[in-house]
Amino acid sequence: MNVSQIVIQGTLQPDGTLVLNETPKLPPGPVEVLIRARPVLADDGLSWWDFLQKARSEMMAQGYKFRTKDEIDAERARQRSADELRKQSLDRRGE
């Protein structure tokens, strides 16, 4: 028994039909179909990660300033400090 397999991309339609991007190059006869969802791509065919990278680059080109690691770390430290003060205040009320 000679078993052949190929991978063809396609789209599953809302009505359950499958539209293949190309004609399978297999001999006629019984086949087995495995359907696996693929990552959703942005309208221009980019993966979600590539889309985010492109969006970031465009924002930077327009002058948007992202926070630096030091700025983020400082904000987190301020928040931790405020949280600790709040916790101490609540602990004192409970005494």
N, C-alpha and C positions, 0 to 999 in steps of 0.2 A: 504494500500500500504506500503510495507516494503522497505525502502530506505537504502542501504548500501553504504559506501564509504571507499576507501583506498587511501593511498598515495604511489606511486611507482616512484622511480627515473628512469630517462632514458636519452636518447640523441636524439636531433633532428638532423637528417642528412641533408646535403646540398640539397638533392632532395626533402625534405619535409617529408620523412618518419620518424617515431618515433620508436626507439629501446628501449624497456623496459628492465630494469636490472633484472626483475623477472616476473614470470607469475602471473597475477592478480588472487586472490582467490575470485572470484565473480561468481555467477551463470550466464550461458549464457543468453544473451538478450541485449536490447538496453543499451547503456552507454552514459555518457556525459564526455567529456575530457576537462580539463582546463590545459593549458600549461603556465608555469611560468618560466622565466629564473632564473637560480641559479648563485651565484657568481662563477667566473672562479677560479679554483684551480690550483696551480702550479703543475708541473709534478709529484711531490711526494705526491700529495693529500693535501697539505697545503693551508689554506686560504691565502689571500694576506698579512694579518697582521702577521700571524704565519711565513710566508715566510720571511718577513722583519725582524722579531725578530731573526729568525735563521741566516739570512745573517749577521746581526749585531753581533751576538755571534761569528760567524766564523771569522769575520774581527777582532774582539777584541782578539780572540785566536791567530791570526796571528800578533798581535802587533799594529794594527791600533789604533790611539788615536783620539777619538771623542772630539770635543770642549766641554768645560764645559759651564754651564749656564752663569757663570761670563764672560767667553771669548766671548760668543755670545752677551751678553748684552753690553760689552765694544765695540765690533765691530759695533753694532747698534748705540751706542752713538756717535762713531767717524763718522759714516755715516750721522747721523742727523746733527752733527756739520758742516760737509763739505757741506751738502745740504743747511743749513742755511747761511753759508758764500757765497755760490754760489748765493742764492736768493738775499742776500744783495748787492752783486756785480752787479747783473742784475738790481736791483731796482735803484742803484746809476747811472747806465748808462742811465736809462730812465728818470732821472730828468732833 
